[in-house]
Amino acid sequence: MSQRSKDKMTGKLENTRNIGIMAHIDAGKTTTTERILYYTGSNYKLGEVHDGTATMDWMVQEQERGITITSAATTVYWDYRNENYRINLIDTPGHVDFTVEVERSLRVLDGAVAIFCAVGGVEPQSETVWRQANKYNVPRISYINKMDRTGADFMHVVDQISDKLGAIPVVIQLPIGAEEDFAGVVDLITNKAYGWDEASLGREYFEIPLPGEMKDMVHEARLKLIEGVAEESDELLHKFMQDPNSITEDEIIAEIRKATIAGKITPVICGASFKNKGVQLLIDAVIKFLPSPYDMPAVLGMNPFTEKEEVRHPDPNEPFTAYAFKIATDPFVGRIAFFRVYSGKLEAGEVVLNTRTDKKERLLRIMQMHANKQNPLKHIEAGEIAAAVGFKDIRTGDTLCDLKHPLVLETMVFPEPVINMAVEPKTQDDLEKLAVALHKLAEEDPTFQVRVDDETGQTLISGMGELHLDIIADRMRREFNIEVNRGNPQVAYKEAIINTVMHHEVYKKQTGGKGRFADLVIEVGPADAGFKGLQFINEIKGGNIPREFIPSIEKGLKAAMTNGPIVGFPMESVKVRLIDGSYHSVDSDALSFQVAAGFAFKEASKKAKVVIMEPIMKFEIITPSEYMGEVTGDITKRRGQVEEVESRIGNQVIRGRVPLAEMFGYVTTLRSLSSGRATEMLEFYKYDITPKEIQDEVLYKIRGYVPAY
């Protein structure tokens, strides 16, 4: 795209699209993104995932493994109906271990393209990313990819989008043929068929005659589409009753766009990205149906000083407000903060307020990202996504705003890690370097945690799965030049209280001068269904404990929850009612009540019935039919429950739930059972109570004995 074309974009926020590409692993996200880069002129040659040349998979680990690990951002430009559009595009990972990348991308995007494999259909991670998009009310279109693959079935996937995702799919295109006979698509809005030129690698596409055998199907599908559109408007319904063909293409597009942005429907189109078919019409669909920043509701935030809700519109003249959704480390420029601007305008080098730290940050340079390459920008405005360097302390979820107009936007909640691993440097000289490297990696990834075991002194890293921790260890070797010894992966157990107890704690300390005093009565029990973490209820009346000490009590309780009473696993979720207490006018202070709350929680926990909780995973195993019995039998031995079996082109798809503790090294077993022909997918589902005999085994492994509890 020429500079002149880019200049036409100035001031046209309605011509901007902030979108993400999301899907299950191997549905073709990165391949589709590479085609978009090629056809928009951002790349001069096609990058391929399988040979490690994909632009967006820039990490060495991504190129070696053929998977996307980190979300990559880029900006492309596209001409549609003589208007130039800017598309800020984020390609997200499909593997469940890196679901945080999808979560934080969807938090700041206006729209998304959900890609489905025409053979695999709606798969486990498809459901996960769809739920994440629902959570942030992200409008989306569905692209059924791999129509050239053996077993491709367009309408079957459309039915799955409806049945499994609870969405309302609206078919905009029909495929011409399938599998090796896939030749193009029919656009039901224009009532035209299109084919792609293989000699130009799909860059050239053209109108082709509608196959005679499809005419009745296309007529019926188009009539159904127009009827559905007409039902959205009294005016269009009247026109439809008079003559269905009197409804224009623009009217159809406008109504579909309105319903898509409202989250009522998902338009469905199709193609074969690897065979260079259908991608240009996908880009057109992004322009036609997905929202600009103007189409999305204004963001709400809380003023930290007045504690009142305030609104920010996508207007460069409003106070600057941005949300940092990702932190990355670059070997050349250092730490990079990716952020989305919701309102206002920011010049490079300007000072902003970080409302989490309540400190000023000078963003020395602002850059537009193209995978791992940076293009410097002089300024950035509302509705845009960019990256900044030269800051001191910005983390994922921070709000950056105008110094005179502070605002805190709602932050993200990330899933807890489910697997631990002990690591140590191979040489003692690297001990300090290891701590620095792990700290940097934890800053980048909110689902990666580091802690030092108080009893053993070991450094423990925690993540979402074996692949997640494997990538972390690999990055330490490549990026930080640190070789590490790794222990065996361990389940990240938790503890939970399952009954309710009361406790009265009096904390006194006299040291000759001003002493310490805190008195409180708490009730500790299981949290309400669906609640995670500390559910704190303050029932103090009449000023028995001054209001300024209440936050310190809550802080002390949260700190105490990190060490459960059985063996010190963190507590999953707890409800604490602060019922009564008293204070001393001289000796009581915030620290006294914080310490007292920690003691009170520990003592109450000892009196309560506490159990160990283990992570339960959802699984999907695809196996040839002849190995079905062996695979299900093995899953049952692993305390798994098979909940659903579905036939799929000579294979059986087995779904259910199984404890993570039973699944270490399962890939090797599955290969052995199926002669290497079966595949599996695990996704975290929930924490559940560990059976008594398994709990005793866990305690014996950790302590060498089973304590009375």
N, C-alpha and C positions, 0 to 999 in steps of 0.2 A: 504494500500500500504506500502510495507516494505521500510525501509530507503535506502536499496540498490537500489530499483527501483527509488526512488527520486534522488539518487546520479547520476543515469544514465542521468538525465536531464541536468547536468552541461554543459553549453556552447552550448546547442542545441536550439537556439531561434526559428529555423524553426519548432520545435516540440511543440511550445507554441501556445495556442489559447486563446485570450481575448474575451469572448463572454457575451452577456446579454440575458436574457429570458424576452420577452415583449409580452403583449397581453391585451385584454379587461378583465375587472373584471370577475372572475369565469370561465375563459377559461381553467384553470388548470396549471398556471405557477408554483406555489409553489409545487403542487403535483408532477409535472414533475421533478422539481429540487430535491425534496426529493428522488425520484426514482434514479436520477443520483448519488446522494450521497451514496445511498445504494448499487447500482451495482458497483460503483467504489471503494467500500471498505472504504469510508470516514465515513459512519455510519454503525453500526452493527445491527440497527433495523430500520424499516420504520417509519418515522414521518408522521402524518396525520394532515391536516389543520382543519378538522371538530372536532377533539378531542383536539386541542391545543398543539400537540406534534411536529409540524413542526420545524426543526432546524433553517431554515432561517427566520421564523416568530418568532423571539425571544422576541419581545416586549410584555409586558403583554396585551396591547391594541389589538395587532394583534392576540394573542391567544384567547382573549375573543370574538372578533368580527369575527374571521375567515377570515380576509382580510390582505393583505400586505400593510404596511404604509410606511416603509422605505426600500430602496434597501439594500440588504445584499450581501456581497462578500465572496467567498470561493475559495479554490483551490483543484482540484481533479486530479487524475492521471489515465490514461487509456492506455491499451495495444492494439495496432492495427497493424497487420501484423508484429509482433515481434519487433515493435518499441514502446517505452514508450513516452506518450504525457502528457503534463501538460495543464490543462484547468483552467484558471482563470474565474470564473463564477459569474455573478451578477444577482440576482433575483430582478426584479423591481415590483413596485405596478401596479395594473390595474385600480384603482379608479382615476377618472379624477382630484380629489382634490389634488392628490399627483403626478401629472404629472411631476413636477420638478425633481423627483427622476429618472424618465426615461430619461429626457433631459440631466442631468449631467452625467448619466451613458453612454449613447450613445456617448457623446462627447469624451470619452476616449477609447471606445471599437473598436476592429477590425472587429467584426462580431456579428450577433444576430440570435436568434431563435425566429421567430414570431409564437405564438401558437394561433390556432383558434379552437373554439368549433365546432364539426361536426354538431351540431344542430343550434346554433346561427349564425355561419358563421362570416362574416366580420361585426363587431359591431362598434358603434361610437368611442370607445377608440382604437379599432384596427386601424381605419383610422388615429387617432391622432398620435399613436406611429409609424405608418408606415411613416407618413409625417416627424416626427422627425428623423427617420432613413435616410430618403431621404436627409434631411437637412445636415447631417454629412457624407453622402455617405457611409453608413454602409452596407456592403454586408449581405444578410440574407437568411436563409432557412425557409421554412414554414412547420409547424408540425400541422396536423389536428388531434386534440385530441378528446376524448370522443366518439370514433366510436362505443362504446357499448351502447350509450344512445338511447332511443326511439326517432325516427325522424332523426337519423344521416344520412347525405347524402354527401358523399365524393366529388362527381363531382360537386354538387351544390356549395360547398364552393370553389372549384377550380375555377369555373366560376366567383364567387364573387371576388376572389383575382384579377382576370383579369379586371372585369367590374368596381368594386368600388375603387380599389387601383391603377389601371393603370399599374399593374405589368405584367410580362410574366411568369406565372407559368409553370414549367416543371415537370410533374408527374414522380417521381422516383419509387414510390411504388403504388400498388393497394391493397385495403383491401379485405380480404377474408370474405365475409359476412358483416353484419352490425347489429346494435342494439344488441339484446341478442344473435344473431347468429354470432357476430364478433369473428372469430377464429384465425386470424393471418394476415400476409401481404405477398404479392408477390413482391420481389425485381426485378425490370425490368432490372437492369444492370447485375445481376448475373443470371437472369431467374430462380430463386429459390423461393420456398415458405417456410415461417417460422412460427412455432407455439411456444407458451410459456408454461412452466410447472407451474401449479398453486400451486403444493405442495411446491415448492421452492420459492414461492412469485415472480415468474417470473425471478428469477436469472438464471435458466437454460432455454435455448431456443434451438431449433433444426430444422433441415430441415424436411418438411412434403411434401407429394405428392401434386402436383398442382391439385386443383379440376377440374374435367373434363369439367364442364360447364363454366369454366373461360379460357380454353385454347385458344379459338379464340380471346377473349378480350385481353388477355395477349400478344398474338402474335402480334396483331394489335398495341397495345400500345407500345410494345418494338420496333417494326419496326419504328413507328413514332418518338420515342426517338432517335434511332440510326440515322435516316434520319436528324433530327434536329442537332445532334452532327456533322454529316458529312458535313453539310452546312457551318460549321465554319472553315473548313480546306480543301484546294484543294487536299491535299494528301489523307485525309479521304474520300472526295467525290469520288475520283477515286476508292478507295477500295470499297466503298459502291456500285458503279455502277457495279463493277466486282462481288462482293459477299457481301451482307450486314452483313453476319455472320463472315466475315474476320476481322471486327473491334473488337479489344480486349476490355476487361473490363477496363484495365488501360487507354486505349485511350479514352474511353467514360468518365471515371472519370476525366481525365485531361482536357478535353474540357468543361465539365460541371463546373469544378472548375474555369477554366479561365473565363467563362462567368458569373459565380456567383460573383467572385471578382470584375469584371468590372461593376457589377450592371446591367447587361443586363437581367438576369433571376433570378428566385427564385425556387430552387428545392423544390418539395412538397413530403412529406412523411406523414405517418399516424400511429395512435396507440390509445391505451386507457391506459393512465398512471395510473389511479386509479386501473385498473384491471391488472396492471403490464405487459402490452403488448406493445412492440414497442420501448421501451426506449433505449435498447442497440444499436439498429440500428440507432436511433437518434444521439447517441454519436458518432457512426462511421461516420455518415453524417457530424457532426461538424468537425471531423478530415479531412474527404475527401474533403469537399467543402468550408469550411470557411478559411479565410486567417490567416497566421502567421504574426507577426509584420514585417517580411521581405517582405511580399507580398503587404504591404500597402505603399502608397507614403510617402516620407519624409515630415516632418512637416515644415511649414514656420513660421517664427517669425520675429519681428523687433528688431534690436539692439537699445536700448533706447538712446545711445550716438551718434551713427552715423546716426540714423533714416533710416538705410538701411535694406532691407530684407535679412535674412540669413536662411540657410537650416540646419536641423538636421536629420541625418539618424539613424536608429535603430542599433547603433554600440557602444559597451561599451568603445571603444577607443576615441570617440568624446567627446566634453565637456558635462558635466552633464546638462540635461534639463528635467524638470518634470512639470506636471500640476496638481494642487490640485483641485479635482472635488467634494469633499464633506468634511464637517466638522461635527463631531459628539461628543457628550459628554458621557463619560463613568464614572460611579460612583467610579470606583477604580483607573483608570489611568488618569482621566481628559479628556481634549480635544484631539481628534484624528483627524488627517488630512489624508484622503485617497488621494493617488496621483498615477498618471501613469508616468512612466519614458520613455521618448522618445529617449534619447541618453545618453551615458556615464554610469558611475558607481558611487555608493554612499556607503560609509562605515557608519555604525551606529556611531553616535556621531560627524559626520562631519558637517562643517559649509557650508551653502548655502546662496545665495542671493535671497531675495524676491523682484522682480522688481516692484511690486506695491508700496511697502513702501520704496524701496531702502535701506533696512536694512538687516543685517545678521541674519540668523536663525540657531541655532544649533539643529539638529534633534537627540535628545539623544538616542532614541530607534526606530528601524524600525521593523515592525511586518507584518507577513502574517496573514490575517484575515480569520476566519472560523465562519461566522455569528457574534456573539458578543464575540467570544473567540480569543485570540491572541497567535500566535507562533512567538517568537523572531527570527530575522534574523541578520546575521553579516553584510551583504551587499545586495544591490539590483542593477540590471543592466537594460540596455535598453530593452524595450518590456514588462517589468513586472509591476504589480499593487501591491501596498502595502499600509501600513498605518504608520504614525509616531506620536510620542508623545514627549513632552518636548519642544514645540515651544512657541513663545510669541504671534505673530500676523500673522496668516495665515487664509485667507478666501477663500471661493469657487471662483474659477476662477483665483487664483494667479499662477504665473509662478515661479518655484524654479529652480535656475540655478547655474552654476559654477561662483565663485566670479570674475574670470578674463574674463569670456565670457558671459556677460549678454544678455538675450533675453526675449522678451515679446511675448507669444503665444496669439492667438486670444481668447478673453474671451467669456463667454456665455451671452445671453440676455434672461432674464426670464420674464414670463407673469406678468402683474400687478395684484394685489389682486382685487377681485370684491365684497368683503363683509367685513363690519366692525362690531365690537362689543366692547362695553364699559366694562371694567373689573375693579374691585377694591378688595383689600384684605378684608376678613371678619374681621380681627383684625388689628388695626392700627400698631401693632408691626411688621407686615409682609410687610409694605409699601416698605421698602428698599430691602427686600428679593425679592419682586415681580419685582422690576426694574431689579435686577441682573438676575433673572430667565428668564424674557422676553428677555433680551439682549442676553443671551446664546442661547435661542431657535431661535432668529432672526439670529444669526451667523450661525446656522446649516441650516436654511431653507430660501433661498433667496426670496421665495414667501410669507413669513410671515413677516409683518412689524408692528412696534410699534411706536406710536407717542402720544404726549400729546396735547389735544385740548386747544389752547391758551385762548379761551373764557370761557369754562366750567371747565378747569383743569382736565377733565377726561382722563384716560389712554385708548386709543383706539387701539385695535389689528385688523389687517386686514389679510385676507387669501383668499383662492381659493373657499371656500364653507363652508356650515354649519358643515359638518363632519370634515373638516380641523381644524376649530376653536374649535370644541368639543374635538378633540384629543389633541390640545394644552392645553386646560383647564385641561384635564385629566392628562396630563404629569406634569403640575404645581403641581397638588395634589399629585401624586405618587412619582415623582422624586425630587421635591423641597419642599414637605410638606407644600404647600401653598393652603389654601382654598380661593376661589374667588367668589364674587357675579358677575353675568353676566347680562348685559343688553340684550335687544332683538337684534338679528342680523339686520344690516342696509345695504342697498345697498351702494357700494362705487361709488358714482357719480363723474363725472368729468365735467369740463367746457371747452368750445371750442369757438374760434373766427371764425366767418363765413364770415367776410368781411375784407377788407384791409384798414388800416389807417396809416397816417404819424404822427410822433411826433418829436418835437425838444426840447431837455432837456439840460438846462444849470445848472450845480451844482456848487455853490460857497459857500465857508465858510471861514471867516476870524476870527482868534482867537488871533491876536496880533503878533504871530510869523509867521511861515510858514503856509499858508492857504491851502485850497483844491479847486481844479478847474477841471471840466470836462465838455466838450461840445460835444454832439453827436446828430445826426439825424438818426432815425430809421423808417423803415416801418414794421408794424406788420400785419400778415394775416394768413389764414389757410395754413397748411403745404401741400406739394405735396401728392398725393394719396399713401397710404401705408407707409408713413413716421411717425414714432412715436417719441415723445419727441421734442426737440428743433432742428429745421432746421436752422442753422445759416449761413448766407452768408455775407462775408466781402467784401465790394465794395470800401473800402477806397483806394484812390490813392494819390500819391504825398506826403505821409508822414503827412497828416493832423492830424492823430492820430498815434503816434509811434507804431511800430509792437509789442513791448513788453507789451502794454496795452490791446491788442485785446483779449488774453485769459481771462483777468479779466472782460472784458465786457461780454463775453460769460458766465462766471461764475455767474455774477450778473443777467443775463437774466434767467439762469436755476433756480436760487434760487427764483426769482420772480414768475416763473411758478408754484411753489408749492401752491400758493394762488391765485385763480381766483377772478375776480372783483365782481361777484354776491354774493356768500356766502363763498368763500374761498376754494372751491373744487380745487384740482390740475387740471392744464390744460392738456388736452389729447395730443395735438400736435400743434405746432406753427411754422410758418416761420418768421424769423426776418432778414431783410436786413439792415446792417449797411452802411448807404449811405454817411454820411459826419460827420464832427466834427472839433474840434480844441482843443489845449492844451496850458497850460502855462508852460514855461520852468522851473519855480521854484515850483509852487503850485500843478502841476499835478503829480499824481502817480497812481499806479495800484489800490489802494483802492478807490480813487476818482472816477475812471471810473467804478469800480464794483458797487459802490453805485448809481452812475448816471444811469447806465444801469437798475438797479432795479426800480428806480423812473420812468424812461422813459417807461419801460414796463407796469407798473401799470397805468400810465396816459394814455398811448395809448389804453390799454385794456378798460378803462372807456369810451373812445370815440367810441370803436368798438361795433359791434353787437355780443353779447356773448350768448350762449345757454348752457343749462345743458345736459350732455350726460349720458346715462344709459347703463349698460351692457346688451347685448342681448345674450341669451343662445340657443344653439342647443339642442333639446330634442329628445329622443327616448322612446316611451311608448309601452310596449308589453302588450296587453290586450286580454282576450277571446272575440270572435267575438260579443257575445250578449251585451257587454258593450261598443261597439264601439261608438254608438251615444252619450251616456252620457259623455264619455271621450273627444271626439272631441268638443262637445258643451261647456264643461267646459274650455277647452283650449282656445276656441274662446273668452269666457268671460274674460279671463286673457290677452287679447290683443295678443294672440298667433296666428301664421299662420301655418296651416297644409300644408306641401309641398309634402309629399309622404306617401302612405299607401301600405303595402306589406303583403300578406298572408303568415303565417308560421305555419303549423300543428295545425289547429284549433284556432290559435291566429291571431290577426292583429297587425302589427308593424307600429306605427304612428310616422312619423318624421316631424320636422319643427323647427320653431324658436319662442322664447317667451321672454319677458323682465324678468330679474331676480327678479325685484321688485314684480312681481305677483306670484312668485313661493315659497315663504316662507311657510312652513307647508304643502306643496302640497302632500307629501307622505301620510299624514293622510286622506286628501280628496280623493286621488286616491284609497286608500284601501276601503273607504266608498262606492265610486262609483262602485267598481268592486268586492265587497264582499271579499276583501283581495287578489284577484287573479292577479292583474295587477302590473307591475313593471315599474320604470322610471329611466332614466339616463339623467343628465344635463351636458353640456360641454360649456365653454365660447366660444363665436363666435366673437363678436366685440362690440365696443361702438357705439351707434347711438343716434341721437338727440331725446330728450324726447318730446313727444307731449305737446303743450302749456298748456292744462288743467292739465296734470299730473305734469308739471314743476311748475305750480302755487301751486299745492297741496304740493309738496316737499318744496317749499320756505315757505309756510305757517306753515308747521310742524316745520321747523328749526327756523324761525324768528318770527312766530306769525303774520306775515303780508306778503303781496306780494309787494316787492319793484318795483319801476318803472325802467325798464331796456330796 
